[in-house]
Amino acid sequence: MRKTLSCVVFSMLFIMVFTPLALAAAAPAAAAPAPASGVDYTKAIVIGCSLLAVGIAMGLGTIGTGVGMGNGLSGATNAVGRNPEAQGKILLTMMVGLAMIESLAIYALVIALICLYANPLIKLVGM
């Protein structure tokens, strides 16, 4: 667990450090020199923060739904084990509950895709 966590943190730091460098536009050789203020990293910061937000949204969305589904299935199997005659009602209720829980993961995916491909903040910074 500790090794996985350290790999995830290292990967996030690597992405946060090298994304602005990868997205920075190099000035053409024949063009006028860059202004004295340096390179504008606003677009790269917005994209980097968007990627971080997408990762967090998907991570928390799937962790929450995974825990919810595990608890629901555990309760349903315990209920069927105690009362096998009620298996049909328990199965129906469990399936409806799992469908509702799964919709939360789909909502997290939709929000993540909006942040990636239809990000309104990118339009604000002029990209």
VENDA-V332839 format. One line per field, one symbol per residue. psi: psi as a letter, one per 40 degrees, with the letter a starting at -180 (. if undefined). Layout:
psi = ???
This chain:
psi = dddddddddddddddddeddddehhhhideiiiiieeaihedddddddddddddddddddddddddddddddddddddddddgddfdddddddddddddddddddddddddddddddfhdddddef.
